[in-house]
Amino acid sequence: MYRKLIRNGNGWAITVNKTILELLKVNPETDLVEYTVEAGKLIITKSDKKRDEI
């Protein structure tokens, strides 16, 4: 799947389709995600922490 980067303040953002969020069981209103870069790839995973914990 291809996604365009979107300007967000001084940085850039990627939108995530609802279908992908459902497959990952991520609720964007309560959950956090973690991201890492491995071998030139961006990897996004659901965090064990919740948004209100940070």
CNS distance restraints for C-alpha pairs under 8 A (distance, minus, plus):
assign (resid   3 and name CA) (resid  14 and name CA) 6.91 0.50 0.50
assign (resid   3 and name CA) (resid  15 and name CA) 7.34 0.50 0.50
assign (resid   4 and name CA) (resid  14 and name CA) 6.80 0.50 0.50
assign (resid   5 and name CA) (resid  12 and name CA) 6.06 0.50 0.50
assign (resid   5 and name CA) (resid  13 and name CA) 5.57 0.50 0.50
assign (resid   5 and name CA) (resid  14 and name CA) 5.22 0.50 0.50
assign (resid   5 and name CA) (resid  15 and name CA) 7.84 0.50 0.50
assign (resid   6 and name CA) (resid  12 and name CA) 5.47 0.50 0.50
assign (resid   6 and name CA) (resid  13 and name CA) 5.09 0.50 0.50
assign (resid   6 and name CA) (resid  14 and name CA) 6.29 0.50 0.50
assign (resid   6 and name CA) (resid  15 and name CA) 7.95 0.50 0.50
assign (resid   7 and name CA) (resid  11 and name CA) 6.25 0.50 0.50
assign (resid   7 and name CA) (resid  12 and name CA) 4.68 0.50 0.50
assign (resid   7 and name CA) (resid  13 and name CA) 6.34 0.50 0.50
assign (resid   8 and name CA) (resid  12 and name CA) 5.06 0.50 0.50
assign (resid   8 and name CA) (resid  13 and name CA) 6.00 0.50 0.50
assign (resid  16 and name CA) (resid  20 and name CA) 6.61 0.50 0.50
assign (resid  16 and name CA) (resid  21 and name CA) 6.92 0.50 0.50
assign (resid  17 and name CA) (resid  21 and name CA) 6.50 0.50 0.50
assign (resid  18 and name CA) (resid  22 and name CA) 6.16 0.50 0.50
assign (resid  19 and name CA) (resid  23 and name CA) 6.25 0.50 0.50
assign (resid  20 and name CA) (resid  24 and name CA) 6.24 0.50 0.50
assign (resid  21 and name CA) (resid  25 and name CA) 5.88 0.50 0.50
assign (resid  21 and name CA) (resid  26 and name CA) 5.06 0.50 0.50
assign (resid  21 and name CA) (resid  27 and name CA) 7.03 0.50 0.50
assign (resid  21 and name CA) (resid  28 and name CA) 7.92 0.50 0.50
assign (resid  22 and name CA) (resid  26 and name CA) 6.21 0.50 0.50
assign (resid  22 and name CA) (resid  27 and name CA) 7.87 0.50 0.50
assign (resid  24 and name CA) (resid  45 and name CA) 7.87 0.50 0.50
assign (resid  24 and name CA) (resid  46 and name CA) 7.00 0.50 0.50
assign (resid  25 and name CA) (resid  46 and name CA) 7.92 0.50 0.50
assign (resid  26 and name CA) (resid  31 and name CA) 6.07 0.50 0.50
assign (resid  26 and name CA) (resid  32 and name CA) 7.82 0.50 0.50
assign (resid  26 and name CA) (resid  46 and name CA) 6.51 0.50 0.50
assign (resid  27 and name CA) (resid  31 and name CA) 5.38 0.50 0.50
assign (resid  28 and name CA) (resid  32 and name CA) 7.20 0.50 0.50
assign (resid  29 and name CA) (resid  51 and name CA) 7.73 0.50 0.50
assign (resid  30 and name CA) (resid  50 and name CA) 5.89 0.50 0.50
assign (resid  30 and name CA) (resid  51 and name CA) 5.41 0.50 0.50
assign (resid  30 and name CA) (resid  52 and name CA) 7.43 0.50 0.50
assign (resid  31 and name CA) (resid  46 and name CA) 7.43 0.50 0.50
assign (resid  31 and name CA) (resid  47 and name CA) 7.13 0.50 0.50
assign (resid  31 and name CA) (resid  49 and name CA) 7.03 0.50 0.50
assign (resid  31 and name CA) (resid  50 and name CA) 4.74 0.50 0.50
assign (resid  31 and name CA) (resid  51 and name CA) 5.48 0.50 0.50
assign (resid  32 and name CA) (resid  46 and name CA) 6.29 0.50 0.50
assign (resid  32 and name CA) (resid  47 and name CA) 5.32 0.50 0.50
assign (resid  32 and name CA) (resid  48 and name CA) 7.70 0.50 0.50
assign (resid  32 and name CA) (resid  49 and name CA) 6.34 0.50 0.50
assign (resid  32 and name CA) (resid  50 and name CA) 5.60 0.50 0.50
assign (resid  32 and name CA) (resid  51 and name CA) 5.63 0.50 0.50
assign (resid  33 and name CA) (resid  44 and name CA) 6.51 0.50 0.50
assign (resid  33 and name CA) (resid  45 and name CA) 5.49 0.50 0.50
assign (resid  33 and name CA) (resid  46 and name CA) 4.43 0.50 0.50
assign (resid  33 and name CA) (resid  47 and name CA) 4.82 0.50 0.50
assign (resid  34 and name CA) (resid  44 and name CA) 5.70 0.50 0.50
assign (resid  34 and name CA) (resid  45 and name CA) 5.33 0.50 0.50
assign (resid  34 and name CA) (resid  46 and name CA) 6.21 0.50 0.50
assign (resid  34 and name CA) (resid  47 and name CA) 5.68 0.50 0.50
assign (resid  35 and name CA) (resid  42 and name CA) 6.78 0.50 0.50
assign (resid  35 and name CA) (resid  43 and name CA) 5.42 0.50 0.50
assign (resid  35 and name CA) (resid  44 and name CA) 4.45 0.50 0.50
assign (resid  35 and name CA) (resid  45 and name CA) 6.35 0.50 0.50
assign (resid  36 and name CA) (resid  42 and name CA) 5.89 0.50 0.50
assign (resid  36 and name CA) (resid  43 and name CA) 5.26 0.50 0.50
assign (resid  36 and name CA) (resid  44 and name CA) 6.75 0.50 0.50
assign (resid  37 and name CA) (resid  41 and name CA) 5.36 0.50 0.50
assign (resid  37 and name CA) (resid  42 and name CA) 4.65 0.50 0.50
assign (resid  37 and name CA) (resid  43 and name CA) 6.03 0.50 0.50
assign (resid  38 and name CA) (resid  42 and name CA) 6.68 0.50 0.50
assign (resid  38 and name CA) (resid  43 and name CA) 7.25 0.50 0.50
assign (resid  49 and name CA) (resid  53 and name CA) 6.41 0.50 0.50
assign (resid  50 and name CA) (resid  54 and name CA) 7.54 0.50 0.50
